[in-house]
Amino acid sequence: MNTVLFDLRGQYNLLREEIDAAVREVLASGEYILGPRVRLLEENLAACCGVPYGVGVASGSDALLLALLACGIGKGDEVITTPFTFFATAGTISRTGATPVFADIEPVTCNIDPEKISALISPRTRAIVPVHIFGQMADMDAVLDLARAHRLLVIEDACQALGAGNKGRKAGSLGHAGCFSFFPTKNLGGCGDGGMVVTRDPQVADRVMSLRTHGSRQKFIHHSVGCNSRLDEIQAAVLLVKLKYLDSWIEQRVALAGEYNRLLDGVVVTPGLLPGNRHTYHLYVVGSPQRDRIKEHLERNRVGCGVYYPVPLHLQQAFHHLGYREGDFPVAERSARELLAIPAHPGLSTAETGRIASLVREAAGLPVSLEK
Ligand SMILES: *Cc1c(COP(=O)(O)O)cnc(C)c1O
């Protein structure tokens, strides 16, 4: 049996007729970029998050870059974020001309540790970019308190966390802007790249809209220098089909995570929930000093798995000039050594989760038969 980490073909096969029909409609319409489907997706996603504005862009990375620019982040500014995330989080901060300043994560959720933030705030600090890693929101109450006290902007990297919540509040809706990715493997993924900025602030929405079309609000009239970061109608059409299923997919992911938690209790460490959080389990990760052995064993047995993330950002060559060293962020560094994502996509059968859990147990050095 072959189990993949992300089952994109399975997801397509499940919705084949609906997706094919939606794509054919776009092809026949002759409207391929920033048309009615993108506008509908923008409305629906903003509504999902409980905010008035959504602006579709070409990727999650561009959502971050344009949100930062729209908030006025640039040269000379410092932006505090986590080193335990996909490169885009800090890469886009750098692209604006600002300097990423890293704060270690806390070990339970692997999200930025608010207690590590205060000491890093300087007169140049302009913003905090919390990342809702693996699909669970960072401690936003603490982050927002700090931001209020120090008059900082908050831009949420919610690329892994569409549909996540905390005490009824939605991921992406709590900061000045929230950024989403529709990369195919994300919980809501297109058939290509895509992204969106959501916000309550009409000015931020207007600026992102202008930046995505080369700083223009009116054809051929440019009041600032932006870029081409438009969203395709074909992507929007596919995403509108899938959006209808997102909630039930998240429910299934939550159920699978509960199943794994039970099967793997005492064998590996799994990140815990912050009180009040609705986790979306974009990635279900296990932690163990035996991580590499578990990974090899799973791969040998045709189970897809992945290390998120093997190199924390403060140790990336691209950020060498920032002067960080190994040992600066011990929790992020240990997470990079010990965490492994295992399959937890909707549709995974109990037989498959059972088989995967047994393989993890074997590799972690425990008897396979140890069932609860
Ligand atoms: C996927 C992701 C991004 C970037 O999204 P793209 O659509 O791939 O550009 C940014 N941050 C995080 C945390 C992500 O998981």
The ligand as an SDF file (V2000), in Angstrom:
LIG
                    3D

 15 15  0  0  0  0  0  0  0  0999 V2000
    2.6190   28.2670    2.1470 C   0  0  0  0  0  0  0  0  0  0  0  0
    3.1310   29.3010    3.0760 C   0  0  0  0  0  0  0  0  0  0  0  0
    3.5210   30.5770    2.6350 C   0  0  0  0  0  0  0  0  0  0  0  0
    3.6570   30.9620    1.1960 C   0  0  0  0  0  0  0  0  0  0  0  0
    2.6270   30.6510    0.3770 O   0  0  0  0  0  0  0  0  0  0  0  0
    2.8850   30.4590   -1.2010 P   0  0  0  0  0  0  0  0  0  0  0  0
    1.4980   30.4390   -1.7270 O   0  0  0  0  0  0  0  0  0  0  0  0
    3.6110   29.1670   -1.3670 O   0  0  0  0  0  0  0  0  0  0  0  0
    3.6570   31.6090   -1.6890 O   0  0  0  0  0  0  0  0  0  0  0  0
    3.8840   31.5080    3.5850 C   0  0  0  0  0  0  0  0  0  0  0  0
    3.9150   31.2080    4.8890 N   0  0  0  0  0  0  0  0  0  0  0  0
    3.5810   30.0010    5.3480 C   0  0  0  0  0  0  0  0  0  0  0  0
    3.6240   29.7340    6.8100 C   0  0  0  0  0  0  0  0  0  0  0  0
    3.1990   28.9950    4.4580 C   0  0  0  0  0  0  0  0  0  0  0  0
    2.8940   27.7820    4.9270 O   0  0  0  0  0  0  0  0  0  0  0  0
  1  2  1  0
  2  3  1  0
  2 14  2  0
  3  4  1  0
  3 10  2  0
  4  5  1  0
  5  6  1  0
  6  7  2  0
  6  8  1  0
  6  9  1  0
 10 11  1  0
 11 12  2  0
 12 13  1  0
 12 14  1  0
 14 15  1  0
M  END
$$$$
